[in-house]
Amino acid sequence: MQTFVQIFKQELVYWFRKPITYLYFVILVALAIQDIYTPTGKGGVSGEIYRNSPLVIYSLLNRYSLWLTFLVITITSNVVNRDYELRLTKFLYALPILKAPYMLGRFLGALCVLFFLSLAIGLGAIISNGYLFSEGLLTGSWHLETYIKGYAIMIFPNLFIFSCFSFALVTLTRNIIPAYIVSVISFLGFLLSSTYLNTNSVIPQLLDPFGTIYLHKTTYLWDSIEQNSSVIPISKLLITNRILWIVLGLGGLIIAITRFNLEYYNKQNSKKEKRSNPLLLFEAPSIIIGFNIKSHFRTSLKLGWFQFRAFIISKIGFVFILIGTAFLIVLTVSFLPKEQLPTTYNLITKTNQVFKFFMYMLLTFLIGEELWKRKRLNISDVFDSYPIPNWVFLNAVLVNVTLLCLLFTILFFLVGITIQSINGYYDYQIGLYTKLLSFTVFADYLLFAILCLFIQVIIRNKYVGIFAVIIYWVGMKLLKNSGFNFSLYHYKYFPNLHYSDINGFGHFWQGYFWFLMFWVTIAGMFLVLGSLFWNRGRKLSILKNNGKYSKIILAIISTLAFFIGGYVYLNIAIWEEFPSEEKSNIIKSNYEKRYKKYENITQPEITSIYLEADIFPEKQKIKAEGKYILKNKAVAAIDTLHVTLDSDVNLSQVRINKKILTPILVDKPCHRYMFAIKPALEPKDSICFQFQIEKQRKGFGTNHFDVVGNGTFIDRGSFMPSILGYSFLPELRDNKIRHEFGLSPKNGTYPTLDRTADLIPLSSSDIVFEAIISTSERQTALTKGQLINTWKKDNRNYFHYKTKKTTSKEYALFSGEYQVEKSIFKLDSTQTVNLEILYNGNHKANVDEMMRAVKETLAYCHKNFGNYHSESLKLVEVPGFRPGARSFPQTIALFEKPGFTYSNTRENKNLPFFIVAHETAHQWFGSQGLVRQPVKGANMVNETLAQYAALMVLKQKYGMEEVRKWLKFSMKSYAKGHVNNLKEVPLKQVENENYIYYDKGALAMFALQEYIGEEKVNKAVSECIQKNLGHYTNSMHLISSFKAEAPEAIKQKITELFEKVVVYDNSIKKAKAKFKNTNKYELTLDLDAHKYDRNKSGIELEFTEGITIEVETKGGVEMFKVLVSNGINSLVMPLKDEPLKIFLDPNFVFLDKNLDDNTLVVTVEGE
């Protein structure tokens, strides 16, 4: 015991005397403070969640328990190898000490040091939420229990478990690499754990050493109140998980102690020392051929090849390659969305988002080992005495890691091709593989490797160097989140290299290329500096004997970096303004302060639009001449014209009635121009407003998505002037930021819904539209209206469009090389519609399905909601830079990813169908038909109704099975969306919360048609359209129409669905069936039912309602409708066949908090 105590104390003294221990502690405190304090920190959650809420603290501790495993390796490997590296083993192990006290003293001493360092995380969290840092932050009361539980169930057990594994592996192998492998596997498991977050099986939760899956499964449906107040429950499953892994860790530790033999180890060391001959590590002819640069370079290549070959043929190298390959396969299969085709771009970008962390870890460990291997083998003095420049050794390591990066890049290619082939996708796009893997994957790995190499050379300590690299990973991300996000501050930052099949890389390649060139020069500087700082001999010798050309090369590379960096800076910060949140807030504040006074000013309305636009795809440029007919529909004269225009657009040659005007105010940052109208525009009079505009890509155009090389899509608001006194949309929304700028608090984005009964006339609702659009010789230009004529002039194509009927002012321009699918669809005996789908030639797979969706939706909406307003409808594919879809009168922009690249399998066939049905329904619910009033609840009018129409069309075409898939998806999305919002608004007041107007909206509308019938819902919507023609519609108009069609008993349910936030928590607790003599079965089940009002602090409501139960039997499906009330409801039901499974509320009529407990397998008992 005395020996144990002495060794234990000695270990503690050793570590607490080292400055690095306190440096680790300070760094961890700083990282925790930064993690909590930054706007996007908060432990991985968002919304109105307290920064010191229990869940935030648990998430923080869970996340850092992973990063601490790397520190575990650093400290435990030092404990094990320290005596060996200091060559003290012969003396120390010859002393009369027992191995158990010796090993346990060392191990527990290291473990206590790790426990001490882990306290830095909790201290950082406390400081960041304390008085000094908490001003203006959303913080709640301090919970000591949170920290105690977090350390007791996460930090301390995880440190113990991985310390046992690391200590055992290094002890038994005398090699740190196996510990690295365990750490890598653990890290990969942590990354892959998200694959199992939605499974109900307990096995993944038991096999997860970090407790991440348990934490998620326990808390993912917690609402904001629970997140801010509830502590993690200690369940039997969690205790079992902790005991399981602690026992495994103890087992590893016991094996290490029992198999460790002091006498045997000394004998083995003696044998190794006798056998070891540093000169035999390399073949003599490969070392020195001459003393010129050519021979030195050849030597570095051979040394690098030797190091690489030694690694890949070693057992450790083989294991790393095997793990990497397996991880690539698992990632590719797991992370590539099943609903999308396994295209080359999707496969590489999605897989590499996670796989790069494996490569970072491998390179971090390998470079640390390679640089310090000669020190560990005590042969560094021999190598340092060679007449070889420093750069030879450095370059050898660089060759080694370059070949390793190349090897895994090739593996990436082979795995990708294999996975695509297995999935029946044979459009490999080898050229795209080559470009992406070379310039985004391989280049990224190599640049990171050079940084690791530089850090190891500068720091001159393997373990501290590895820890410094890890700090770089975490710290740079946190700094970026805290606002330190300018591109050139972040080594290895690249702008998004957007790719689409229709546009390729387009102009985005230019910016990526120059960033790559800049980082290559910076990496070159790192390499030259590394050779200058390379340490040889026993003393640190900097900038001595490092070659007469090194400083010259450094000067040349630095000059290149300066000029390339300057060119990049000009492009991203001068020509194209770098997006800055602070600058954006200033502009928004100025806009509101300067122009809020014009909020209610009267402006003339547009009655006619004539446009001549020239699109230059190769220059990413558009020029246009426009003409508006403006009419004063007010009762007073108008003497000032307020024009709003995007700041990227140049406005010139402004005329009113052909007279050139000079603006009386120009405020481009606030998108504002003002012109005096002389003489004033009298009521009912009109003027002709003419102008010229030009918009062209600036700089690299990293945020320029509208006019592109192929697939231009630019909407009216992005390039055309609007006549508008004031808009509330650009206003600052965060009340904390508003207070900083001296603005009054704001309740949401939209104005309050306070005039529910008023019918407000539409602004510019009926206009005449005409446009002549030119584009490049190989492309087709489109907009709304009928194509009148087309011609060619000066190697350009011209297209003339004109609407036959008046339409809304919304429109977009398109230009690209398209394949066209045409069809003429007869709506009724009096109306036919010309349908066109314009798409990339390689995306034919889903076009027929899309055409069916258009026809089905047109027919359904035309029948139930009124006549279609035009003679044509065009669906145009555009590049998938911004996933989604947008509907305009007579035209629909379908981005590449939502529909055209979805897998056209039986399982997913409804995805493109539903998307197209939704966008087609917007022809009735959007800019035509029901036009939303810009107040709270606006998105219920257009988005929720479009969701409803798409569900009904899907039901009509494919039946309830497909509809249930969407409803289930919507229910889960709604439950997750609510989690991060402190107070959910009802549908009637929804603003930009898509989980409400999309997901809850679809569920509420489907439930409504279950209650009152599809026919009555459609009648209510149709009557609302007719009543509001020519006027804005708000959510209360729609709800009033629903209630008018509903019986009295259902009106309260409508109120709960649309005007309140009412949810249920229903579950099946028990289900047993018993066989009867009459060849029938009797089913007994217990249902637990609860109903809550979320806007009243989750208060439980009393209720008695009917709910549907579906029983799957061997003979088919049997349905029951039963009454349930609060609490446990015991039910007995007769069945015709043997039951297999029960589904509670199969049509998702009740807004249920948790669907996982709505299904249960029936236990069948015999007689």
N, C-alpha and C positions, 0 to 999 in steps of 0.2 A: 504493500500500500504506500509505503514511504517513497519507493521508487516512482510509482505512478504520480504521486503528488509533485515530486521534484521535476519530473519530465513535463508534467502538465504546466507547472508554473514557469518553467524554462521556455516552453513554447509561447505562452502568453507574453512573457517579457520580450522574447525575440520579436514578436510581431508588433507589440505596442511601443517598442523603441524605434521601429522603422517609420520614417516620415511618410512612406508610400501608403501605410495603413490609414493615416489621417487624410491623405490626399484622396484615397478611394472614398472615404466617408464624406468629405466635403463635396466631391463630384456627385455622389448619389443624392445628397441633400439638394444640391442645385438642380439636378435633373427632375426630382420629384416636385420641387417648387415650380419649375418651368412647366411640367406636365399638367399640374393642376391649374396654374395661373393663366396659361394661354387660353384664348377663346375656344380653340378646338381641342383642348386637352380634356379635362373633366372625365377622365377615366373611360373614354370611348363612348359616352352618351352625349346627347344633344338636347336642345330645347330648354324648357324652364326647369331644369333639374339643379338642385343645390350642388355647388362645387365640393361641399364637404358632406354630401349625403352618404349614407351607408353603402349604397351600391357603387358610387364613384370611388370610395375608398377601397372597397373589396376589389373592384376592377383594377385599380392602380396596383394594389399589393399582388394580385394574381399575375398581372403583366410583368411586374418587376421580379417576381419569383423565377420567371424564365431567364431574364437577363442576368440574375445573380448566379445562375448555374455556370456561366462562363467564369465568374469570379471564383466559384467553387473549384474549378479545374486549376486556376492559377495558384490558389493557396494550398490545396491538398497535394498537388503534384510537387510543389516546393517542399512541403513537409516530408514527403516520401523520398525525393531525390536529393535533398540538400546535403545530406551526409555523403552521398555517393559523389556528387559534383565537387564537393570540397575535399574528396579523397580521405575522409575520416572513418570510413567503414571498418577498416582493419583494426583501428584502435578502439573505436566505440563499441563494435560488436564483440570485441574480445573481453570487455568488462563483464563482471558477474551480474548481468541484468536479465530478467525474464522478459520474453518477447511480448507477453500480453500487457503488462504494465507499460512497457516501452511503446507499443503500438497504440494502445488506448490513450496514453498520455498525449502522444503526438496528435492523434485523431481528434480527441475532445478539445485539445487546445486550439486546433485549427477551427473546429466547429464553433467554439465560443467566439473566436474572432469574426467568423462569418455572421453569427447572430448579432454581434455588435455592429458590424457594417450594415446589416439589414435594417437596423433601427433608424438608419439615415432616411429610409423611404418614408416611414411614418413621421419622423421629425420634419421632413420637407413638406409633407402634406399638412401637418399642423401649422407650420410657419406660414405656408401659402394661404391658409384660411384664417390666419390670426389677424391681429389688429393692424400689423404693419402693411399687409398686402390685401386685406379684404375690402378696402374702401371701394364701393361701387360694384362689388361682386355679389352674385346671388348665392348667399350662404345661409345655412340653417344652424340649428343648435348643435353643439359639439357632443358626440357620442363616444365615451371611452370604451363602451362594449364593442363598438365597431372595430377599433384597433386591436383590442384583446382577441376577439374572435378571428380577425383577419390574420394575425400572427400565429394564433394557435392552430388554425386549420389550414393555412396556406403557406406562409413564409417559413416558419420554423420546421414543419414536417418536410416541405420540399427541400430545404437546405440540408436537413439530415439525410433524406433519401439519396440525393445526388452526391452528397459528400461521401456516403458509404460506397456508392458505386464507383465514384472517381478514385477514392482512396484504395479500394480493392483492386481496381484495374491497374492503376499505376504501380501498386505494390507487387502484384503478381507478374507484371510484364516488364517493369522498369522502363516503361515507355508511355509518354503522355498521349500519344496518338489514339489508343483505344478509348481513353476518357473523352477525347475530342469527338470520336465517333458516337459515343453514347450521347454526348451533348447535341451533336448534329441531329441524331435520330429524334431526340426529345424535341428539339426545335422544329423539325419537320412535322412531328406529330402534333405539336401545338398549332402549326399553320394549317394542317389538314383537319384539325378538330372541328372546323366550321362545317365540314362535310357531314358530320354526325349530329349537328345541333338540333336538327328537326326529327331525329329518330326517337321513338318511344322506348327503344331497347335500353336495358340497364347495363349491358355489357360494355359499350363504349364509355359510359360513366365510370365503371369500375376500372377500366384499363387506362384511363387518363390520369397520369401521375400528378398533373398540375391542378386538377379539379376544375378546369375551365368549362367542360361540358356540363358538369353539375351546376356550376354557377349560372350558366346561361339557361339551362332547363328550369331552374328554380325561379329565375327573375325575369325572363324575357317577356312575360305578360304582365309584369308589375306596372301599374299606372304611376303617374308622377307622384301621387301622395304616398304610395307604397315605397317607391324608390327613395323618396326624401326622408322616410321615417323608419322603414322596416329593416331589421337585421336579418342576416342569412340564417334560416332555420337549420339546426343541426339534426339531420335525419339519420336513420339507420344506414341508408345507402352511402352517405358521406363518411360516416364512421367506418363502415366496411372498407371503403376506398382507402381511407387514411391508414387503417390497420394493415390492409393488404400490402401497400407499398412500403410501409415502415418495416414490416416483417421481411419483405424482399430485400430491402436495404440492409437490415440487420444480418440477413443470411449472407449477403455478399461480404459484409465486414467480418463475420465469423470465419468464413472460408479464407479470407485474406490472412487473418491472424493465425489460424491453424496451419496453413500451408507455408507461412513465412518461417524460414529457418536461418538463424544468424550464421551458424557454422557453415551450412550449405552455401549460403550466399557469398561468404568470404572465399570459399573454394572456387565457386563459379567465377567470381571476380578475378581471382588469380589466373584461372585458365584463360579468361578473356584477355587479360593484360598480356599473357605470354603469347597468345595468338595474334593479338592486334599489332598490326604494322601499318601505320598511316600511309607509307609509301606504296602499299599494295592496293589502296583504295582506287587508284587510277592507273591506267596503263601509261608507262613512261613515255612512249612516243607521242602520246596525245597532249602532253603538258607543254613542252616548249619546242618549237620548231625553229624559231628565230626571235629576234628582238625588234622587229618592225611592226607597224600597225596591222599589216595583213596577217602576220603570224599570230599576233595577239587576238585578233578578231576570230581567226580560225580556232584558236584555243578556247575562247569563250563559247563558241558554238559547240565544240566537242564536250566541254564541261557541262554546258546546259543540257545537251542531249543525254549525257551520262546521268545527270541528276533526274531528268524526266524518265528515262528508261528504268532507273533504279526504283523510282516511285511506283510506276505502273506495274512492274513485275513483282513488287513486294506484296506481302499479304495485306498490309494496311492500304496500299494503293488499290489493290483489287477490291477490297471492301468498300472504299470510297466510290469507286467507279460503279460497283454493283448497286450501292445505295442511291447514287445519283441517277442511274438509269431507271431503277424502280420508282424513284420519286418522280422522275419525268413522266413515266407512264401513268402513275396514279394521278398526278396533277392534270395531265392532258385529258384523262377520262373524267375526272371529278369536276374540274373547273370549267370545261368547255360546256356552255349551256346546251342541254339536250334538245331544246326547241330550235337551235340554230344549226345551219350546215357547218361542218368542220372546215371552214375556209382557212386558207393558209394564214391570213392576217389575224383572224380571230384566235387560231390555235397558238400562234407564236406569242402574240401580245398578252393573252390571258394567262398562258402557262408561265411565261417569263416573269410576270408580276410577282410570283411566289418563288419560282425556281432560282431567281437571281440571289435570293437570300442564302440558299444552299451554297451557291458558288462563292458568295462573299465570305461565308464561314470557312469553307474549304481553303480559299486563298489566304485568309487571315491566319489560320493555323499553319498551313503548309509553309508560307513565307517565313513565319516566325521560327519554325523548326529548321528550315533550310539555312537561314542566316546564322543560327546559333548552334548548328550541329557540330561544327569543328571545335567550338568551345566545349561543348558537352563531351566530345571524344578526346579532348586534350591534345588536339593536333593543330590548333590554330597558329601556334608559333611557327610550326613548320611551313604552313601555307603563307604566313605573313612574310617569311624570309625569301620567298620566290621573287625573282626579278620580273615581276608582272605588274602592270598598272592596276590601280583599284578598279577601274571600269571593267576589266576582264571578269573579275569575280561578280561584280554587280550585273554585268550583261549575261553571265551564265545563269544567274537566278532568273533574270528576265526571260531568257530563252526557255527555261524550264516552265515557268508559269504561262508563257505564251503558248507553248505546245499543249499544256494542260487545258487552257481556255479553248484552244482549237479542238482538242479531243471532245470536250463536252459540247461544243457547238455542233460538231459532226453527229454526236449522239442525239442531240436535239433534233437535227434534221432527220435522222433515221427513225426515231420514235414518232415524229410528226407524220412522216410518210406512211408508216405502218398503221397508225391510228386512223388516218384518213382512209386508207384502203380497207381496213376492217369495217369501217362505217359506210362503205360503198361510195366514197367520194374520191374521184380520180382526177379532178382538175387541180393538179399539184402546184402549178405555178412555180416552177423551179427557179425562174428568174427572181420572183418575189421572195422565195426562200433565201436565195443567195444574198439579196440586198438586205433583207431584214436581219438575217443571222449575222451577216458581216458587220453592218453598220449600227445595229441597235443591240444585239446580244453580245457578240464577240468583243466589239469595241468597248462596251460597258464593263465587261468582266476585266479586260486588260487594263483599262484606266483605273479601275479599283485596285487591281493588283499592284500597279505602280505606286499608288498612294500608300498601300500597306508596306511596300518595300521601303519607301522614303521614311515613313514613320518609324519603322524598325531600326533603320540606320541612324536616324537622329536621336531616338530615345536610348538606344544601346542597352535595352533590357527586354528580353523576350516577353515576359509576362506583362510588364507594364505596357509594352508596345501593343500586345493583343488587346489589353483593356482599353488603350487609347483609341484603337480602331473601332471597338464597340461603342465607346463614348461618341465617336464621330458619327456612327450610324444613328444613334438615338438623338444626340445633341443637335445635329443639323436639321433633323425633322422638327424638333421642338422649336428651334430658332425660326424656322420657316413659318410654323404655325403662329408664332408670336409677332409676326409682321416683318421679320428680317428675311424678306423673300425675294429680293432683287436677284435676277437670274445669275449674274456674274459673280455673286457672292457664294454660290453653291457649286463646288467642284463637281464636275460630271453631270451638271444639269443640262437637259436637252428640252427644247420645245416639243410639243406633241407632233409626231410625224404621222399626221392623219393620212389614211389610205382608204380608198374605195375602189371598187372594180370599175366604176364608170369614169373616175377622174384620176386614178392612180395616186401617186404622191402629190402631183400637182406642184403648186408653188411652195408647199410646206417643206419640200426637200431642200430648198435654198437655205432657209434658216437653220435647219438641222445640220446641214453640211458645214456652215461656217461656225456653228457652236462646236462641232466635232473638231474642226481645225484648231480652234482656240484651245480646247482642252488637251489636244495632242501636244501643242506647244507647252502648255503648263506641265503636262506629264513629262515632256522632254527636260524641262527645267528641274523637275523633281529628280530625274535620273542623273543629270549632271551634278546637281547638288549632292545627291547620294554618293557619287564617286568622290567628290571633294571632301565629304565628311566621313568617308569610310574609315573605320578605325583599324589600324594595324599595330600590332605590338601591345605592350603592357600599358602604355600611356596613350591618352587621347591626343592624336595628332591631326589637327584640322588644317586643311588647305596647304599641306606640305607633301611634297613628293607625289603629287597627283597628276602629273602630266602637264606639259607646257601648253597644250591646246585646250584644256578643259575650260579655263576661264574665257577663252575666245569663243568657244562653242556656246557657253552659257550666255555670253553677251549677244551672240547672234540669235539664239532661240528667244531670249528675253525681248529682243527688238521685234522679232516676228510676233510674239505674244502681244506686245504692246499695240502693234498696228492692226493685227487681226481683232484683238479685243476692242480697240477703238472703233473699227468698222462695225462690229457686232453692237457696240453701245449706241452708235449712231442710228442703227436700224431699229433697235428695240426701245430706246429711250428718247430719241429726238424725232426721227421720222415717224415712227409708230410709238405713240406714248405707252410706256409701261403701265399696266393696270395697277393702280395704287388705291387701296381702300380709303386711306386718309384723304387723298386728293378727290376721290369720288364723293366722300362725305362733304367736303367743302363745297363742291359744285352743287350738290343737292341742297345744301343749306342756303347757298346764295340764291338758287332758283326760287326757293320758297319765300325767302325774305324779300326778294326783288319783285316777284310777279304774282304772289298770292292775292294781291289787291285786284288783279284782273280776273279772279275766279268766276265772277258772275257777269262779266262784260259780254255784251252781245256782239257776235261776229256774223258776217254773211255766210250763207250755206252754199255748198257746191251743188250745182244742178247738172253740170256737164263736165266731162274730162276728155281732153284730146291729148294724145301723147305720141311723140316721135322719139323712139329710143334706139340707140346704137350700142350693142353689146360687143365688147372686144375680149373674148375669153382668154386669148393668149397674153393679154396685158392685165387681166383682172380689173377691167375698167368698164364703166358705163357712162355714156353721155346722153342727155335727153333734152328735148324742148317740149314744154307742156303748156297747156292752156286750160284754165278753169273758167267756167261761167259761174260767177258768184251772185247770189240773190239775197237781198235784205228782206227777210221774212219777219223782222221785228216791227215794232210800232214807232221806233225812233231812228233818226238818221245815224249812220256809222261813219266816223271820220278817220279812224285808225285801223289798219289791218295788222293783226298779230299772226306772224308766221312761225311755225315750229319746224325745225329741220335738223337732221342728224349732223353732229359736228364734223363727221368725216366727209360731208358733201359740200361742194362749193356751189354757191348760188350766184347767178349773174344775169344780166340783161332782163331785169324785172320791169314789166310794163303793165300799166293799167289802161285799157282802151288804147293800146299802141303807144302810149306815152311812157318814156323811160322814167323810172322812179329811183331815187336815192334813199336808202333806208335812213330813218331817223334814229334807229338803235340797232346795233349789231352786238350780240353776246353769244359767240359761237360755243364757248364751254357750256352755257345753259341752253343751247339750241334755239336761240331766240333772235328774231328779226322783227322790226316794226316799221311800217310804211304809213305815211299820211295819205289819205284819200281826199283829193281836191277836185271838184267840190265833193262834199260829203255824199255818201250813198243813201238816198232817200228810201223809205219803206216801199217794198214791192219792186224797186228798181234793181237792175242787174249791171254788172261790169264784167269785162274780160280781163282776167289776170294771167299774164304770160311770163314765162321764166325759162332759164336754162340752168341745168344742173350737171355736175360731173362728179363721179366718185371713182377713185382708183386706189388700188392697194398701196399702202405706205410701208416702207421698210420691208421686213421679211413677211409681213402679213400673217403672223401666227394666229391672229384672231379674226382674220378676214375669211369668212365662210360663204359669202353670198355669190359674188361673181368669181367663178373658177374656170379652170381650163376646159372642163367638160362636166356639165351638170349644174349650170348656174340656176340659182333659185334666190330671188330677191323680192321681198314683199314691199308694198307701198310705203310703209312707215320707215323703211331702211334707206330710201333714196328720194322720196317725193315730199314736197312741203305740205304741211297740214295747216289749216286755218283754225286756230284754237287760241282762246284767251289764256287758259290755264288748265293744266292736268295735275291731278293729285298723285298719279302713279310714280313720278320721280321723287316724291317726298321721302325724307328719312323716316324709317319705320321704328327703329330701336329708340325707345324713350330715353334711355341713358345717354345715347349719342345726341339726341335732340336737346337734352338738357345742357350738354356741353356746348352746343352752338346757340344756346339761348332761345330755343324753340319750345313752344308749349307741348304738353303730352299729346299723343295721338293714339286713338283706339283703333288699331288695325290699319289696313291699307285703304279700304273703300269707305265712302261715307256711310253713315248709319241709315238703316232702312226705316225711315220715319214717315214716308208717305205711301202707305201700302195701297190706298184706294185710287190715287191719282193716276191718270193716264197722261204720260208725258210724250209729246210728239218726238219722232225720231229726227236726229240731225243728219241731213244729207242722205235720206233713206232712198230716194228715187233719183238716180242720175242716168244720163246717157253716157256710154263709154265707147271710145274708139281709140285704137292704137295701131301705129305702124312700127314694127320692130325689125331691126336688122341684126344679123349675127354673122359669124364666120362662114366660109363657103361650105363646110362639111356639116354644119349644125342646123338644127331646127329651133325656131323661137316660138314660144306659146304664151298666151295669156287668155283671159276669159273672153267670151264672145264667139261669134261665128267667123270662120276664116273666109274673108271676102276675096282675097287675091294674094298671089305670091309671085315674086320675080327675082332675078339676079342682076346685080350691078356692081362693077368694080370688085369682082371676086367676093361679093358678099350676098347673102340671102336676105330677102325682105319678105315680111309677112304682115298682112293687113287684117285686123280683127275689129269687129263691131258687134255690139249687143243689139238684138232686135227689140228687147223690152228694157224698160228701166231696171236698174239693179242697184245694189249698195255700192259704196265707194271703195270697198275692200277688193284688192286684186294682187296678183303677183306675176312676175315675169320669169320665164324659164328658157333655157337654151342648152342644147346638148345633142349628142349623136345617139339617136334612139331607134329601137325597133318598135313597131306599132302594132297593137292588136285592136282591131275595130269590130264594132257590132252595132246593129240597129235594134233597139229594144222598144217594143210597143207597150206603152203603159195602159192605154185604153183605146177605144175606137176613134178618139179625136187627137191623141198625142203620142208621138214617138220621140225617142231620145237617141241621138248619135253618141255612142260610147267609144272612148279611146283610152287605151293604156299604153303609155310610152315608157319603155324600160330598156335597160342595158341588155345587150344580146345574150349574155351569159346567165341571165336571171329569168329564164322562161318558166322554170318549174312551177311557180305559184300563180302565174298570170291567169290561167283558166279559172282557178279558185277565186281569184280576185274579181274576175268578170262576173262569176256567179253571185258573189257577194253584192256587187253593185246592183245587179238586176233584182235580186231578192229584196234588197233594202229599198230601192226605188219603188218597187211594186207595193211593198208593205206601207211605206210612209205616204205614198201617193193615195193609197186606199184609205188610210186611217187618219192622216193629218192634213190632207189638202193637196191640191195639184202641185206638181213640180214646176218651178218657175222658169225653166229654160228648155231649149231644144237640144242641148248637148251637155256632156260631162266628160272631163279629161282627168285621168289619173296619171301623174308624172313622177317617175323615180328620180330622186335627187340623192347626192352623196350622203352617206351616213355619218357626217361629222357631228350632227346634233340629233341623236336618236329621237324618233317620234314621228308625228304626222300632223299636217295642218290642212284645214279645209277652207277654201275660198269659194265664192259664188262661181259655179261652173267648172272649177278646177280644184284638184286635191293634190297636195304635195305628199308623196309617200317616201319617207327616207328609206335608204337601202336596208337597214337592219330590222325594222319592225316587221316587214312583210316579205321582201324579195329574197332574203337569205335565210328565212326560217325553213326548218326541215319539213318537207312535205310528206310526213309519215301519217299513218292512220291515227297515232296517238296525238299528234300535234296539228292535224289538218285544220282545226278551227281557229288557229292563231291568225294567219293572214286574213281569213274570212271575217273574223270578229273586228279586226282593226279597220278593214275597208268598210265594213258595215257601220261602224261607229262614225268614221269620217264622212261617209255618204249621208248619214242621218243629220249631220251638221248643215246640210243644205236646207233643212227645216228648222234646226235649232242652232242658230248662230247669227250670221249676217243677213239671213233671209228668214221669213216666217216669224218665229219667236226671237226677238232681238233683246238680249239682256240689258237691263238698266244698270249702269255702272254704280251699283251700291252693294252692300253686303248681301250675300246670297246670289250674286250674279251667276256664279258658275253652276249653281243648281239648275238654272234655266237652260243653259246650253249643254254642259258636260254630263250632268246626271240624266237628262232626257236622251241624249245621244247614247249613253250606256244602256238605258232601258230599251230603246229601239233596237240596238244591236243584239241584246239578249233575246228579244222576241223573234227577231229574224233568225238567230241561231237556233232557237227552240223550234221554229217552224221548219227549218231546213234539216237539222240534225237530231232533234229530239232532246228530251230532258237530261239524258246522260251527259251530253256536251255542256249544257247549261249549268249543270251541277259542278262541273270542273271549274267554270268561271266563278260561280258563287262561292265555292270553297276557297279559291284563290283570293277573292275579294274579302271574304270574312277574315282570313289570316292577315291580309295586308292591312285591313282596318284595325285589327287588334294590335299589330305592331306599330302602326302609325300613331295610335293613341298613347302608346307607352311614353313617348318623349314630349308630350304636351301637357303642361300643367293644368290647363282648362280647355276642354274641347267645346267648340261652338256647335250649335245645332245646324242642320242642313240649311235652314232658312237664312242663316247668317254666315255661311261659309265664304271664305275669301280665296286664299291660295293653297289651302290644305287639300292636296290631291287625294289623300287617303279618305277624306270625307266626301268630296263631290264625285270622285270616281268609285271608290270601293263601297263606302256606306251608301252612297247614292244608288248604286246598282242594286244593293241588297234591299234598301227601303222601297224602291220602285217595284222590284220583283215581289216583295212581301205584299205591297199594296194590291197588285193584280191577283195575288192569291186570296186576299181578303174580299175584294169587291168585283174581281173578274177583269180580264184583259180588255174586254169590250168597253166597260165603263171607264177604265183608265184612259183608253185611247179617245173616247168621247170627250172626257174632261180636257185632255191636251188639245184636241181639235177645236173645242169651243174657246179655249183660252187663246189659241192662235187667231181665230176669227174676231174675237172681242178686242184683241190688242193690235190688229193690223194698223201699221203706220205709227205705232206707239211703242215705247219701251215696255218690256215686261220684267217684273221682279218676282221673287220667290213667293211672296204672299198672294199675288194674282194666281199663281199656279196651285198653291195649297188650297185657296178658296174654291178653285174649280174641282179639285179632288173631293173636298168635303161636300160640294153640291151634288156629287154623284154617289156619295156613300150613305148607307143607312146610319141612323143615329148611333147605333151600338159601335160602329167602326170609327166614328169621328175622333174619339179619344185616342184610338190607335194611330190615326193619321197625325194627331198632335204629337204623340210620342216619337213617331218616326221622323218627322220633319221639323218640329218646333222645340223638341227637348232632346236630351242626351240620355236615353234609357238603354241599358244593356242587361243581359241575362247571364247567369252562370249555371247552366244546366249540365247534369252529368248522370251517367248510368253507374250506379254503385255495385249492383249485383244482378246477375241474370242466370236463372236456373230453369231448366225444363225437365218435366217428368212425363214418362210414357204412360198412357192410359189404355185400358183394355179395349176401348172403342177405336183402336188404331189412330188415335189422336194424341196430341201433346198438350200439356198445360205449362204455360210459361209464367214464371214468377220473377218479377224484377223490382228493384228499388231505384227510383229516380230522385235525385236531389236537385231541387229547383230554387233559384233565387233571382230577384229582379232588383236593379239598382238605378238610382238617379245620379249620374256622374257629376252633374253640376250642383249637387247638394252634398258635396263631400262624400259621395259614394253611399248615401243613405239607402238602406234596403226598403223596398216598397212591397206592400201586401198585394197579392194578385191571385187570381184563379183564371187560367186560360187553357184553351185547347192546344195540344201539341201533337204532332204526327210522329208515329213510331213505325219504322220499316223493319220487318223481320225477314232476313234472307234464310230460306229453307232449302232443303234438298229438292223440293218440288217447284220452287219459284220464289216469289216475293209476296208477302202478306202485309197489308197496311192497316194501321189502327189510329184512330183519333181519340185521345184521352184528355181528361181534365186534370191539370196539376196545379198545385198551390205551393206556397213557401215551405221549404224543408223537404223531408223524406216523404216520397209518395210510393206506397207499396201497391203494385198492380198485379193482377192475375188475368191472363189472356189465353183463350183456347187456340190451338194451331192445328192445321190439317196435316202438316208434315214436320219432320224433325228439323228444329231450328239450328242455324249455324252461327249467325251473327246478327246483332241488333244495331240499327242506326237511329239515333235520336234527331228529330227535325231534319230529315234528309234533303228538304228543299230550302234549308237555311232561312226560314222565315223569321226566326228569333236572332237578334244580334247577340251572339254568344261570345263571351270573353275568351273561352278556351275550347277549341274543337277536339283536342286530343282525347278528352274523356267522354265524347259523344258516341263512341263506337265501342262495342264489347263483344267478345266471343262468348257464346252461350255454353254453359256447362250442362250436359245432358245426363240425367240420372235414369237408371233402369227402373223396372217395377219394384 
